[in-house]
Amino acid sequence: MITTPLTRWFDLTTPVIGAPMAGVAGGELASAVSRGGGLGMLGISGVHSASFVTTQCAIPAAEQLPFGVGLMAWVLADRPDLLEATIAAQPSLVSVSFGDPAPYVARLHDAGIAVAAQVNTAADVARALDAGVDVLVAQGTEAGGHTGHRATLPLLQEVLTLTDRPVVAAGGIATGSGMAAALVAGAAGVWIGTPLLSCTEGLASPAARQRILAASGDETVLTRAFDVAEGIAWPERWPGRALINDFSREWHGREEQLLDDAAARQRVVEARRTGDPADAPVYAGESVGLVTAERSATDVVRELDAAAEKALRAVPDLLA
Ligand SMILES: Cc1cc2nc3c(=O)[nH]c(=O)nc-3n(C[C@H](O)[C@H](O)[C@H](O)COP(=O)(O)O)c2cc1C
């Protein structure tokens, strides 16, 4: 069994956190990850209601499974109801990413809830530490969804020099050897999103799942084009990593012109409505080429853990 400060803190049997992924990670996916011995998280964005938070959190809670909730700082500024519903659901961990977590940490701590934050730069680390965040998540640019510009491994190494608090690695980790590498580098755990994208318990549409299964790791783009098209007020420093599709081929890098083209923007809105992955965003990270089968998230987590343990047991063989 692999034990780290993360497994001890949250009473897990493997140091794997199922990333909060808005639109994919609801209560069923979080439950399935936690059933595998990790900590499953729900992803909440500005499109969600407080009652969605309540009903989805009730799913793992009903089975007495540990769970977490991922919130976005820039969304919370106008949506305090999402924070209230989250606190009422009593998760073990809440992440407040993509913005300053400071206004929310004390409320969460007062409710007995540990706080994580994804960080993308050294400046983010200083801000998260000042805010009193308990777990830092070094999120590399390889990650699916919204992320920064620095790569996972150099970011992780630097974050580890800046704090003694547990640091979790996110972005591009999808195999047991990848997980072992992050742990050997000093991470207290891994935060996986892309490996869960085609899981049967997730909320992704069948068409999106098929695209995920078929895509290679060469087929992602880090772009603001979809956010501009959908009129979502994501801060510019966090573009989103998605599968390359017809829309991104045409509009990535031309976001200024897109602002003046209502018909082009409407293509994405319409594709979202109909679930057409040719124009709608399918957010996924660079490890997407390793996702080749539709499986239960419980199996994904268990197999990742077993393969990581095997890789860690082989580490001493490297020494003369
Ligand atoms: C479809 C999708 C949606 C995501 N939504 C959120 C979110 O709502 N909140 C959040 O903090 N991170 C979100 N992320 C980022 C993940 O938390 C995480 O950093 C990332 O998936 C880890 O890298 P990986 O995809 O390479 O495993 C999302 C990622 C994906 C792929």
The ligand as a Gaussian input file, in Angstrom:
#p B3LYP/6-31G(d) Opt

LIG

0 1
 C      -13.302000      18.259000     -18.683000
 C      -12.522000      18.942000     -17.615000
 C      -13.176000      19.822000     -16.751000
 C      -12.465000      20.442000     -15.712000
 N      -13.154000      21.255000     -14.841000
 C      -12.521000      21.741000     -13.754000
 C      -13.249000      22.396000     -12.728000
 O      -14.470000      22.519000     -12.795000
 N      -12.570000      22.873000     -11.655000
 C      -11.225000      22.714000     -11.522000
 O      -10.666000      23.162000     -10.514000
 N      -10.501000      22.078000     -12.474000
 C      -11.117000      21.579000     -13.569000
 N      -10.405000      20.866000     -14.511000
 C       -8.950000      20.668000     -14.318000
 C       -8.707000      19.453000     -13.410000
 O       -9.025000      19.778000     -12.066000
 C       -7.250000      18.961000     -13.408000
 O       -6.358000      19.995000     -13.151000
 C       -6.793000      18.267000     -14.673000
 O       -7.792000      17.447000     -15.238000
 C       -5.545000      17.409000     -14.359000
 O       -4.827000      17.077000     -15.487000
 P       -5.166000      15.824000     -16.452000
 O       -6.403000      16.224000     -17.171000
 O       -3.979000      15.756000     -17.339000
 O       -5.352000      14.616000     -15.608000
 C      -11.082000      20.227000     -15.558000
 C      -10.444000      19.336000     -16.436000
 C      -11.136000      18.700000     -17.440000
 C      -10.419000      17.722000     -18.327000

